[in-house]
Amino acid sequence: MSAPSDSQIADRPAGLVGDIGGTNCRLSLATAGADGIRLHAHRAMKCADYPTAEAGIAHYLKEVGAPTPAAAVLAVAGPVHGGSARLTNAQWQLNERALQLALGIRTVHLINDFAALAYATPALGPADLAQIGPPVVGLAGSTVAVMGPGTGFGVAALASGLDSGLLVTEGGHIGFAPTDPVEIELLRVLMRRHGRVSVERVCSGQGMANLHAARAEIAGLPPPELDAAGITEAADRGDADAAETVRIFCGILASTAGDLALALGAQGGVFIAGGIMPRLMKPREVGGVDQAAFRARFEAKGRFTEYLRAIPTNVVMADNASLRGAARAWAAIGR
């Protein structure tokens, strides 16, 4: 069955689903029927272009010409408490009741963005993923962990199905644990600047820039004016210094993924999401991740090396995975 066009959306009951990050807000309408859950009328906008989430969502609904949905599930990049959330890396504050009143939506659910990614994992197939390392198959029916660097660093886990076993965490704010002399020296530099150094300080978009600047300080060089995109682009062009920052970044991510797999008992697999890793899934010679080195760091856990060796590591390549997870949550609890 072919998906309906945007012009047909008004003829079908639909829910609103969103993926609201520190930089971008992605919105879609979701429908659920015998042919499964489908997303329609996808739009992306910059959070900075709108003073509030209500303003951005109202603009979206007007633009796509859809009737006001009865229910919405919005995945947000930050902790959700008592129906409220403030984005960790942006200025928007969201509240379920305020959104209901401002937009006329009967039911609004806010969920953490990595909770949405965890919800999405059962529906992700080979076309949505890129496996790092050998073709390992996780233990069926076991916990899966979702984590990854983007604007911040998120962590969640799904122990069973959509209706139970979800663990939403702030694991991105655990302490950075260096594993070699280079990382120890980087930690010393970053501690002078920030005091406590979390994983997010070194393993996010800003984290990559922090690592690059710390390396320049250690080398006695002026601070570089490069963000994560600039660093990865320079690595693509063969810049050895940028490539070394990317290498260190990927090593820290791999080690952190192994630590969190142990902490969460994620024998079903580790899914690495966020905006950075999909861009690094290319040959090492052109700035991509060294997959063998990544797996070596992931598995390097002493007596638990064999435990980690049996856990697959997959990068989520689908750019709509959070929306798909929010749509699954909407289909189950949001209508």
C-alpha positions in Angstrom: 0.0 0.0 0.0 1.4 3.4 -1.0 1.8 6.1 1.6 -0.8 9.0 1.3 0.4 12.3 0.0 0.6 15.4 2.3 -2.7 16.6 0.7 -4.5 13.5 2.0 -3.4 13.8 5.6 -6.5 15.9 6.6 -8.7 12.9 5.7 -7.1 10.6 8.2 -6.8 10.7 12.0 -3.2 11.6 12.8 -1.0 12.3 15.8 1.8 14.8 16.1 5.3 13.5 16.8 8.4 15.4 17.2 12.2 15.1 17.8 13.3 18.3 19.5 17.0 18.6 19.9 19.4 21.3 21.1 19.7 22.6 17.5 16.9 21.3 15.4 13.2 20.5 15.8 11.8 17.8 13.5 8.1 17.3 13.3 5.8 14.8 11.5 2.3 13.6 11.5 1.8 9.9 12.4 -0.9 7.5 11.4 -1.4 3.9 12.5 -3.4 1.3 10.7 -3.3 -2.2 9.3 -0.3 -1.2 7.2 1.7 -0.2 10.3 2.8 3.2 11.6 3.6 5.8 9.0 5.1 9.3 9.1 3.9 12.1 6.9 4.5 15.8 6.3 7.9 15.8 7.8 9.5 19.2 8.4 12.7 20.4 10.1 13.3 23.8 11.6 15.9 25.5 13.7 14.9 25.9 17.3 16.7 29.3 17.4 14.2 30.6 14.8 11.3 30.4 17.2 11.0 31.9 20.7 9.1 28.9 22.1 8.2 25.3 21.2 4.6 26.4 21.0 5.4 28.9 18.3 7.4 26.4 16.3 4.8 23.7 16.4 2.0 26.2 15.6 3.9 27.3 12.5 4.4 23.7 11.5 0.7 22.8 11.8 -0.3 25.9 9.8 2.3 25.2 7.1 1.2 21.6 6.5 -2.5 22.5 6.7 -3.4 19.7 9.1 -6.2 19.8 11.6 -5.1 20.0 15.2 -4.2 16.5 16.3 -5.8 14.9 19.3 -2.5 13.7 20.7 1.2 14.4 20.5 4.4 12.7 21.6 7.4 14.9 21.6 10.9 13.5 22.1 13.1 16.2 23.7 16.8 16.4 24.3 16.8 16.7 28.1 15.3 15.1 31.2 11.6 15.1 31.6 10.1 15.6 35.1 6.5 16.0 36.0 5.5 16.7 32.4 8.1 19.4 32.0 11.4 19.6 30.2 14.1 22.2 29.6 16.4 21.4 26.7 19.9 20.8 28.0 21.5 22.6 25.2 18.9 25.2 24.0 16.6 27.8 25.5 13.2 26.2 24.9 11.2 25.1 28.0 8.4 22.6 27.4 5.4 21.7 29.5 2.7 19.2 28.6 -0.2 21.3 30.0 1.1 24.6 28.4 1.4 22.9 25.0 -2.1 21.5 25.3 -3.6 24.9 26.1 -1.6 26.8 23.5 -2.1 24.4 20.6 -5.5 22.9 21.4 -4.1 19.4 21.6 -6.0 17.2 24.0 -3.1 15.0 25.1 0.7 15.8 25.0 3.4 13.4 26.2 7.0 14.6 26.6 9.6 11.8 26.5 13.4 11.9 26.5 14.9 11.8 23.0 17.0 8.7 23.8 13.9 7.0 25.2 12.4 7.6 21.8 15.5 6.0 20.2 15.2 3.0 22.5 11.5 2.7 21.5 12.6 2.7 17.9 15.2 -0.1 18.1 12.8 -3.0 17.6 11.7 -1.5 14.3 15.3 -0.7 13.0 16.5 -3.0 10.2 19.7 -3.5 8.3 19.0 -0.5 6.1 18.8 1.7 9.1 22.1 0.6 10.8 25.8 0.3 10.1 27.5 -2.3 12.3 31.0 -1.6 13.6 33.2 -4.6 13.7 32.4 -8.2 13.0 28.8 -9.4 12.4 28.1 -10.2 16.0 24.4 -11.0 16.9 23.3 -10.0 20.4 21.5 -12.2 22.9 17.8 -12.4 21.9 15.4 -10.9 24.4 18.1 -9.1 26.3 18.6 -5.4 27.2 19.7 -3.1 24.4 21.4 0.2 25.1 21.1 3.4 23.0 23.7 6.1 23.4 25.5 8.7 21.4 27.1 12.0 20.8 25.3 14.9 19.1 24.7 18.3 20.6 25.0 16.5 23.9 25.4 12.8 24.9 22.4 10.7 25.6 21.9 7.3 27.1 18.8 5.0 27.4 18.1 1.3 27.5 15.2 -1.0 26.6 15.0 -4.2 28.6 11.9 -5.7 27.0 9.0 -4.3 24.9 7.6 -0.9 24.4 5.3 -1.1 27.4 7.9 -2.1 30.0 11.6 -2.1 30.7 12.5 1.4 29.5 15.3 3.0 31.4 15.9 6.7 30.8 19.2 8.0 32.2 21.5 10.9 32.3 24.4 8.6 31.5 26.0 11.2 29.3 27.0 13.2 32.5 29.0 10.4 34.1 32.6 11.2 34.6 35.1 10.8 31.8 37.5 7.9 32.5 40.7 8.3 30.5 42.5 5.1 29.5 46.0 6.1 28.3 48.6 8.9 29.0 47.3 11.1 26.1 43.7 11.1 27.5 45.0 11.6 31.1 46.8 14.8 29.9 43.7 16.0 28.1 41.7 15.4 31.3 44.2 17.6 33.2 43.8 20.4 30.7 40.0 20.2 30.8 39.8 20.0 34.6 41.6 23.3 34.7 38.9 24.8 32.5 35.8 23.0 33.8 36.5 21.4 37.1 34.6 18.1 36.8 34.8 16.6 33.3 31.9 14.5 32.1 31.6 12.2 29.1 29.6 14.9 27.4 32.5 17.4 27.8 34.6 15.2 25.5 32.1 13.1 23.6 29.7 15.5 21.9 29.8 18.1 19.2 31.2 20.6 21.7 33.3 17.8 23.2 35.2 17.2 20.0 36.0 20.9 19.9 37.1 20.8 23.5 39.4 17.9 22.7 40.9 19.8 19.7 41.5 22.9 21.8 43.0 21.0 24.6 45.4 19.2 22.2 46.4 22.6 20.9 47.1 23.9 24.4 49.3 20.9 25.2 51.3 21.5 22.0 51.7 25.2 22.8 49.6 26.3 19.8 47.0 29.1 19.6 43.4 27.8 20.2 41.9 26.5 17.0 38.7 28.1 15.7 37.0 24.9 14.6 33.8 23.3 15.7 33.0 19.5 15.3 31.9 19.9 11.7 35.0 21.9 10.9 37.2 19.2 12.5 35.6 16.3 10.7 35.8 18.2 7.4 39.5 18.9 7.9 40.1 15.2 8.7 38.3 14.4 5.5 40.8 16.6 3.6 43.7 14.8 5.1 44.6 17.2 8.0 46.6 15.0 10.3 45.9 17.1 13.4 42.2 17.0 12.9 42.3 13.3 12.1 44.1 12.7 15.4 41.3 14.5 17.3 38.7 12.4 15.5 40.7 9.2 16.5 40.8 10.2 20.1 37.1 11.1 20.1 36.2 7.7 18.6 38.4 5.9 21.2 36.7 7.7 24.1 33.2 6.9 22.6 34.1 3.2 22.2 35.5 3.0 25.7 32.4 4.7 27.1 30.1 2.5 25.1 31.8 -0.5 26.6 31.5 0.9 30.1 27.8 1.6 29.6 27.1 -1.8 28.1 28.5 -3.3 31.3 26.6 -1.0 33.5 23.3 -1.6 31.7 23.8 -5.3 30.9 23.2 -4.6 27.2 23.7 -8.1 25.9 21.2 -7.4 23.1 23.4 -4.8 21.6 24.6 -1.2 21.7 23.0 1.3 19.3 25.1 4.5 18.8 22.9 7.4 17.7 23.4 11.2 17.4 24.5 13.3 14.6 28.2 12.7 14.6 28.9 9.0 14.1 26.9 8.5 10.9 29.2 11.1 9.3 32.2 9.0 10.4 31.0 5.7 8.9 33.3 5.8 5.9 36.8 4.5 5.2 39.5 5.5 7.7 41.6 6.9 4.9 39.1 9.7 4.4 38.5 10.6 8.0 36.3 7.8 9.0 36.3 5.7 12.2 38.9 3.0 12.5 36.4 0.1 13.2 39.0 -2.4 14.4 40.4 0.1 16.9 36.8 1.0 18.0 36.0 -2.6 18.7 39.3 -3.1 20.5 38.5 -0.2 22.8 34.9 -1.3 23.3 36.0 -4.8 24.3 39.0 -3.8 26.4 37.4 -4.5 29.8 39.8 -6.9 31.4 38.0 -10.0 32.7 34.9 -9.0 30.9 36.4 -8.8 27.4 34.6 -12.0 26.3 31.3 -10.5 27.6 31.8 -7.4 25.5 33.0 -9.4 22.5 29.5 -11.0 22.2 27.7 -7.6 22.1 27.1 -5.9 18.7 27.8 -2.2 18.1 25.6 -0.6 15.5 25.5 3.0 14.4 22.0 4.3 13.8 22.1 5.8 10.2 18.4 6.6 9.8 17.9 10.3 10.4 14.2 9.8 11.5 14.8 7.1 14.2 13.7 9.4 17.0 10.5 10.3 15.1 9.8 6.6 14.5 10.3 5.9 18.2 8.0 8.8 19.1 5.4 7.4 16.7 5.6 4.0 18.3 5.1 5.6 21.7 2.1 7.6 20.2 0.6 4.4 18.8 0.9 2.6 22.1 0.2 5.3 24.7 -0.5 8.7 23.1 -3.8 8.4 21.3 
